[in-house]
Amino acid sequence: MIMDDSVSIVWFRRDLRLDDHPALHEALSRGNQIIPLFIWDPDYEKPWIPGTASRSWLMQSLQCLDQELKMKGSRLIFRQGSTLNVLHDIIASSRAKTILWHRRHEPAVAARDKSTIQHLLQKRVNVRILNGSLLRDPDSIRKENGDPYRVFTAYWNAHRRMEPHRAPLPSLPSHLPSVDSRVYSDTIEADIFSMPSPTPPFEIHGFTPGEAGALRALDTFSSEWADQYDTSRDRPDLPGTSRLSPHLAWGEISPVRIWHTMEQVSRMVPASSGINTFLREIGWREFAYHLLTHFPDTPELPLRGEFRHFPWQKKPEAYEKWKSGDTGFPIVDAGMRELLHSGWMHNRVRMLTASFLVKNLGISWSEGAQWFWDRLYDADLANNTLGWQWTAGCGADAAPFFRIFNPVIQGQKFDPAGKYVRRWVPDLSAYPQRFIHTPWLASGMEKPYTDRIVSLIESRQRALNDFQSLSSQ
Ligand SMILES: Cc1cc2nc3c(=O)[nH]c(=O)nc-3n(C[C@H](O)[C@H](O)[C@H](O)COP(=O)(O)OP(=O)(O)OC[C@H]3O[C@@H](n4cnc5c(N)ncnc54)[C@H](O)[C@@H]3O)c2cc1C
């Protein structure tokens, strides 16, 4: 095959944006013709194929990316099928000599990338792999003895001591080279929902998928909430967090762009500790990827080996009630219904619903992680694994197992007027405020609220006993 030095493929994956996109930028700086490509290949993603919510987000995000490219005179080539077959076909039809993409860190995808690279090199295609989704590559930070970090603060201090990471890349030109009309594209909508199994798409409310939506979310957060993030971030009844997570999970905005914008804002409000706390959360995301890269078994197995023998229980009925938000505990039910109906959940509520599943119900963190994976727009293997193992006490720098959230106290503290609960559990709307987190104490209600599926006192004791049995093994 004769290859054309002037044609490059930019393989888009979880980086669905044009702004601050190192691979695209490098392809352009070579003065090349560019084929922007996305491949929908569920087998390449196994065992963590994007779930129902993520696929709904992905479809809209790809349509936005295609629109953005079209506004610049290019277009997105969307193909479904086996990655290698698609790459061969596109290389043959475009005669591209170079392919560029951003590194992914999900262990199975990273392993497939390695063999894809070998394959392409054998075919004499140049391959360029860049970091486009993190502030720093997870390999670039290690302890002095070469081991990876397991404690966030030590990791983050090391991260902050290093040379500043790069600044955002300059804006793209208003016009991109057009794609040869012979390069074929499938239709975006049909394929994502038919493969690997037919799935009805979610209707997305409260978020705007795509790069423009991501930049708007950053703008709203940085101008309205960032300086009070310290206190507002724990309140599910307030819009006090950035809601950037699905945009970050799909790479519609880069962490470098977020960092840079927040630094600019902090120059205007220098005393704001809210901004530092927010940047630390971006640091937790970096730490999650550090852990996923260096402990690649953790999506399936607890990082702390002793938890492999934990006596988790199989309780299909209780699991279903947890999933549908029918546990009888208002803040748990509100969180689970928020997840079910909106594809997102507030961080404080993620922590307490996860704690309820793992500790009060005694069900394994991995069952919870799978449900979140299916229902979250922001399902992200690194963050989801870290969040679940942190809550279950079996991961790096995790909350100790004996820290068991009490959903009544959590509700009273973080949703004091019950606004969040009333929004997601309308069956409680008639309850007076003083009983909103303890509806079982209210008497004379026309329609009593769902019975509690577990006793908080007894289940707490059972969880502590299970943990004790583990420590004495
Ligand atoms: C059980 C459990 C499961 C979780 N699953 C996911 C998941 O699949 N995907 C996901 O993106 N986050 C997950 N998180 C982390 C966190 O809940 C969400 O990132 C956050 O709620 C997203 O809302 P936001 O964008 O408004 O966050 P903000 O508070 O505005 O934070 C900004 C960004 O920082 C990052 N971040 C914030 N908190 C954390 C954290 N604790 N760990 C890692 N990164 C963080 C996220 O990328 C987030 O978008 C999980 C947490 C728990 C406890």
The ligand as an SDF file (V2000), in Angstrom:
LIG
                    3D

 53 58  0  0  0  0  0  0  0  0999 V2000
  -18.9470    5.1640   45.5640 C   0  0  0  0  0  0  0  0  0  0  0  0
  -18.4230    6.2700   44.6740 C   0  0  0  0  0  0  0  0  0  0  0  0
  -18.3920    6.0840   43.2940 C   0  0  0  0  0  0  0  0  0  0  0  0
  -17.9090    7.1000   42.4560 C   0  0  0  0  0  0  0  0  0  0  0  0
  -17.8950    6.8940   41.0880 N   0  0  0  0  0  0  0  0  0  0  0  0
  -17.4050    7.8630   40.2780 C   0  0  0  0  0  0  0  0  0  0  0  0
  -17.3770    7.6810   38.8570 C   0  0  0  0  0  0  0  0  0  0  0  0
  -17.7200    6.6220   38.3190 O   0  0  0  0  0  0  0  0  0  0  0  0
  -16.9310    8.7230   38.0980 N   0  0  0  0  0  0  0  0  0  0  0  0
  -16.4970    9.8890   38.6470 C   0  0  0  0  0  0  0  0  0  0  0  0
  -16.1030   10.7930   37.9080 O   0  0  0  0  0  0  0  0  0  0  0  0
  -16.4890   10.0720   39.9740 N   0  0  0  0  0  0  0  0  0  0  0  0
  -16.9310    9.1110   40.8120 C   0  0  0  0  0  0  0  0  0  0  0  0
  -16.9440    9.3200   42.1670 N   0  0  0  0  0  0  0  0  0  0  0  0
  -16.3000   10.5480   42.7170 C   0  0  0  0  0  0  0  0  0  0  0  0
  -17.2300   11.7580   42.9310 C   0  0  0  0  0  0  0  0  0  0  0  0
  -18.3870   11.3690   43.6100 O   0  0  0  0  0  0  0  0  0  0  0  0
  -17.6370   12.4320   41.6210 C   0  0  0  0  0  0  0  0  0  0  0  0
  -16.4910   12.6850   40.8370 O   0  0  0  0  0  0  0  0  0  0  0  0
  -18.3330   13.7740   41.8950 C   0  0  0  0  0  0  0  0  0  0  0  0
  -19.4880   13.5780   42.6590 O   0  0  0  0  0  0  0  0  0  0  0  0
  -18.6900   14.4140   40.5720 C   0  0  0  0  0  0  0  0  0  0  0  0
  -19.3930   15.6180   40.7750 O   0  0  0  0  0  0  0  0  0  0  0  0
  -18.7620   17.0130   40.3650 P   0  0  0  0  0  0  0  0  0  0  0  0
  -18.2180   16.9510   38.9790 O   0  0  0  0  0  0  0  0  0  0  0  0
  -19.7730   18.0520   40.6720 O   0  0  0  0  0  0  0  0  0  0  0  0
  -17.5400   17.0760   41.3880 O   0  0  0  0  0  0  0  0  0  0  0  0
  -16.7150   18.2980   41.9710 P   0  0  0  0  0  0  0  0  0  0  0  0
  -16.8400   18.2290   43.4370 O   0  0  0  0  0  0  0  0  0  0  0  0
  -17.0330   19.5680   41.3040 O   0  0  0  0  0  0  0  0  0  0  0  0
  -15.1960   17.8610   41.6260 O   0  0  0  0  0  0  0  0  0  0  0  0
  -14.5890   18.1780   40.3630 C   0  0  0  0  0  0  0  0  0  0  0  0
  -14.0130   16.9280   39.7330 C   0  0  0  0  0  0  0  0  0  0  0  0
  -13.0180   16.3450   40.5800 O   0  0  0  0  0  0  0  0  0  0  0  0
  -13.0620   14.9230   40.4630 C   0  0  0  0  0  0  0  0  0  0  0  0
  -13.4200   14.3550   41.7630 N   0  0  0  0  0  0  0  0  0  0  0  0
  -14.1900   14.9060   42.7190 C   0  0  0  0  0  0  0  0  0  0  0  0
  -14.2860   14.0800   43.7920 N   0  0  0  0  0  0  0  0  0  0  0  0
  -13.5670   12.9820   43.4760 C   0  0  0  0  0  0  0  0  0  0  0  0
  -13.2650   11.7710   44.1680 C   0  0  0  0  0  0  0  0  0  0  0  0
  -13.7210   11.5310   45.3980 N   0  0  0  0  0  0  0  0  0  0  0  0
  -12.5060   10.8290   43.5420 N   0  0  0  0  0  0  0  0  0  0  0  0
  -11.9910   11.0680   42.3030 C   0  0  0  0  0  0  0  0  0  0  0  0
  -12.2420   12.2170   41.6030 N   0  0  0  0  0  0  0  0  0  0  0  0
  -13.0150   13.1480   42.1880 C   0  0  0  0  0  0  0  0  0  0  0  0
  -14.1540   14.5790   39.4610 C   0  0  0  0  0  0  0  0  0  0  0  0
  -13.5700   14.4000   38.1930 O   0  0  0  0  0  0  0  0  0  0  0  0
  -15.0410   15.8170   39.5090 C   0  0  0  0  0  0  0  0  0  0  0  0
  -15.7720   16.0240   38.3330 O   0  0  0  0  0  0  0  0  0  0  0  0
  -17.4240    8.3090   43.0300 C   0  0  0  0  0  0  0  0  0  0  0  0
  -17.4510    8.4750   44.4170 C   0  0  0  0  0  0  0  0  0  0  0  0
  -17.9480    7.4610   45.2300 C   0  0  0  0  0  0  0  0  0  0  0  0
  -17.9740    7.6800   46.7240 C   0  0  0  0  0  0  0  0  0  0  0  0
  1  2  1  0
  2  3  1  0
  2 52  2  0
  3  4  2  0
  4  5  1  0
  4 50  1  0
  5  6  2  0
  6  7  1  0
  6 13  1  0
  7  8  2  0
  7  9  1  0
  9 10  1  0
 10 11  2  0
 10 12  1  0
 12 13  2  0
 13 14  1  0
 14 15  1  0
 14 50  1  0
 15 16  1  0
 16 17  1  0
 16 18  1  0
 18 19  1  0
 18 20  1  0
 20 21  1  0
 20 22  1  0
 22 23  1  0
 23 24  1  0
 24 25  2  0
 24 26  1  0
 24 27  1  0
 27 28  1  0
 28 29  2  0
 28 30  1  0
 28 31  1  0
 31 32  1  0
 32 33  1  0
 33 34  1  0
 33 48  1  0
 34 35  1  0
 35 36  1  0
 35 46  1  0
 36 37  1  0
 36 45  1  0
 37 38  2  0
 38 39  1  0
 39 40  1  0
 39 45  2  0
 40 41  1  0
 40 42  2  0
 42 43  1  0
 43 44  2  0
 44 45  1  0
 46 47  1  0
 46 48  1  0
 48 49  1  0
 50 51  2  0
 51 52  1  0
 52 53  1  0
M  END
$$$$
